[in-house]
Amino acid sequence: MKHYDLCIIGAGPSGFAAAMRAIDFGKKVCLIERKKIGGAGIFNGALSSKTMWELSQNYQTMKSSKFGYYVYDSHLSYSAVVHETRNAVNERFQQLKSQIDYFVNSKQLDFYKGSASMVSSTEIKIISDDEPVLNIKADHTILAIGSRPRYLPEIPIDEKIIYTSDGVLSMDQYPESIVILGAGVIGCEFATIFSNFERTKVFLIDKAPQILPFEDPDISGMVATNLTKKGVHIHKQARLESMVIEDGKVKYTLAFDDGTKEIRFVEKALISVGRVPNFENLGLKEIGMELNKAGYCIDTETQTSIPNIYAVGDFTADIALVNIAELEGRHAVELMFNPDPPTLNYDNISTIMFLNPEVASVGLNETQAKKRGLSYKVAKLSYDYINRAIAMRQKEGFIKLIVTDDDEMTILGMRVLGTHASSTIEAIALLISMKKSVRVLAELIHAHPSIPEGIQECARMLMGNSITKPEVFTNGLTCYVVKADGTIKNI
């Protein structure tokens, strides 16, 4: 029976990152994947949807008629757009595969295509379509098993008329209309994509008081306004009563708090109501691993209730993001083989929502700060006062910087909605991890003209020495303090 220092089940972002880090330590590594290398991180997930978003944004730029140039005619091919999306996915897949092949050929890694299950805390069974059943031994195991879209049993999802994110890119043409159930990040991103291409009437079902319910109202409000401007119809505070396929169309019924109901027919539907971990048939309960009711692993900094087994990525019920999955995969390996491992820190997590315009976030937002009972200060600056946004003629958006309510004014978080938002957050993530004051940020010299210059002005506003004065431009420049009791005062 082959023996390994580490066995990794799953070759998605977290499993791949873990394997590469273990190779750094010179360990004997086994990597098992039952489907495709890269997982949902590139297939049916982050890379594919973001490529589609980029192409839809390019189309919007091409169609724009407000900057002095006009496009009178254009042809849009859905098959060509999907083909380009698949090209992007395949490029990244080939990179990952080439890297695995290199380490397999150099005898630093064994890769198995098949399904794995735990026989014991140190023995793993591998079942492959092409090879006999194989049992191996491993001192440590990482469960990087990923997740899949949540199915609702009452909805007949067939990936032909009613889709999940796994199947939505298999359409052969733009639908005339689509309803999206779920107004979280994935639902809003696909609403943005389809509305950008201007071939599909989009309906978005939102059972909460606001879309993107985890975000501050100023963020979700502007995103909702922009979606509406693009023709998206948001069913606000609506409860889906039923969804069926009738005569090749989707029929859905909504119920509202006032007792009214609404019935609509659309061509397609996308169900985006979260994801569930792929924990079945792994033998985890049989070997005594603790899982919660939803099937997620109960872990401490990736270490499970079985000390030599670690859980990373979507299996940990933390934030389901590629960068977090990679962080956790690498951290698990550090815990195993580094005598002085770093602490796993989620305080400065950076995220991007690919909407219209994009939204970037790092650290706490106001909603989270209030839930923690914190007193905090906020500086908010409209894109109207940022030279780069003025030059680009894309002034819709704002920067919001959040700091502690004390003399130190330690940076807690930031939200940016607008063009180039994703270019603004890395310096803030670093300063949050270092627990630095906003004064450090105010002293940085930013390139000019650039969107991050607006962050510096926010820092200066909090310090009372900004170049652009809030008392002059009362519309779009705001500085205020929120006390733990909810009291708000302008500063």
Secondary structure by P-SEA (a helix, b strand, c coil): cccccbbbccccaaaaaaaaaaaaaccbbbbbbccccccccccccaaaaaaaaaaaaaaaaaaccccccccccccccaaaaaaaaaaaaaaaaaaaaaaaaaaaaacccccccbbbbbccccbbbbbbccccbbbbbbcbbbccccccccccccccccccccccccccccccccccbbbbccccaaaaaaaaaaaaacccbbbbbbccccccccccaaaaaaaaaaaaaaccccccccccccccccccbbbbbbbccccbbbbbbbcbbbbcccccccccccccccccccccccccccccccccccccbbbccccccccccaaaaaaaaaaaaaaccccccccccccbbbbbbbcccbbbbccccaaaaaaacccbbbbbbcccccaaaaaacccccbbbbbbccccccccccccccccccccccaaaaaaaaacccccccccccccccccaaaaaaaaaaaacccccccccccccccccccccccccccc
